Structures are given as C-alpha cells and as structure tokens.
Amino acid sequence: GEDVEQSLFLSVREGDSSVINCTYTDSSSTYLYWYKQEPGAGLQLLTYIFSNMDMKQDQRLTVLLNKKDKHLSLRIADTQTGDSAIYFCAVNQAGTALIFGKGTTLSVSS
Amino acid sequence: SAVISQKPSRDICQRGTSLTIQCQVDSQVTMMFWYRQQPGQSLTLIATANQGSEATYESGFVIDKFPISRPNLTFSTLTVSNMSPEDSSIYLCSVDLGQGAGGYTFGSGTRLTVV
C-alpha cells in the first residue's frame, strides 16, 4: 500500500522560509494535501495540489511536486511564530481515503 | 464549504464500556471516513463507511471492536466497544466534499480518554 514519509522536526527563525518535505510511494496518487494541526486542535486543510500540476502558490504557501521522484514540498515564506504546528502530508487517489505521513513538527523561534 | 459536526468533543470513559461518536455533514456525501490519532501520532484510517453497505475496515481494525453505522448520506456513527486505556485517542471523521468545495474535510475530533 501507499507509504508517506516526512522528516519529523524542523526548526527555523522567525522571518525565514520553512521547507517541509514529503515523499510517497504510489505513483498513481492523484491528490496531494498539506494539513496543519496546532496543539489540542483539529486538522486544518492548508492547500492541495493535483498530480498534473508542478507547483501551486497560495499567499505565503508554495507547494512543489516532483512526480518523477514522488516528492512533495511545502514552503512557508516569512515564517511566523503562529506557524508553529505539526504539518501533515497526505495523498490519495480519487474516491479513496487519505493516507497520512507521520507529520513534521515546525518550531519557529523569535 | 460544508460543515462537519462531530460529537462528543471529548469524553472520559471507564474501561469495559462503549462510546458512540456521531458525525453529521450538512451536505450529502457518498463516503465517510473514520480515523484514529493516537497520542503524538499521525492519523490512521479505521474504516470507510458507504451508505447502504457494510463499512470497509483497514488491517488491524475489526467490526466487533469498531462497529460503524451509515444510515443515510449525511450521518455516520463509530462505536468504540469494550474500551481499554489503549483506545485513548482522538477519533476523527472525514468526508470528501470535492475539489471545488473544500476537498477532504475533517470533523473537529473526539478526544477519548479511557481510565
């Protein structure tokens, strides 16, 4: 089955850019998502990208997809302390459940 | 975008008892998904619930422990049966609203503690 891998921790300084990486195994994955989870809170959908796209930008967020390497990244520009959270990568095929990575804990210091 | 209401938001239960979690969507959806998030862990899919048919369970999850109902296209329940402390987790329901309507959206979760 699908396997989704993420690095577990990332630490950046306020104002810097953060890049969170994700790799997946199923080349037929169609939809790729990034979710944010703050302590004690639910999942917030940040952005998503279709497999026929290479890049998607949404304000401070940029998603890059390398289908050949099955690699997805999330770049957060001008990272703020409020961006400190766990970020989950999730992938699926149309009509099926999402498969999640283990999550990357982003720590932003001022 | 559609709203998913999940309840209860949290509960503390005695071991050996059962808890039923409800998930209500304000639009009709074909599939609803139930996930478990154990402390400090990622989300693991428990089962997929289709209206009018038996739920499809993932490896490691069985119907006797996690019975699911899906009586209509807007509602589902997940029961955690004969609970033990190992069942202490956050349980979340999710639906696919379609890419133009918010994509995969999650309920706010049920934080279960078994004592």
Interface residues (C-beta under 8 A of the other chain):
Chain A: Y31 Y33 G42 L43 L45 Y48 F50 F88 A90 N92 G95 T96 A97 L98 I99 F100 G101 K102 G103
Chain B: M31 F33 Q41 S42 L43 T44 L45 T48 L92 S94 D96 Q99 G102 G103 Y104 T105 F106 G107 S108 G109
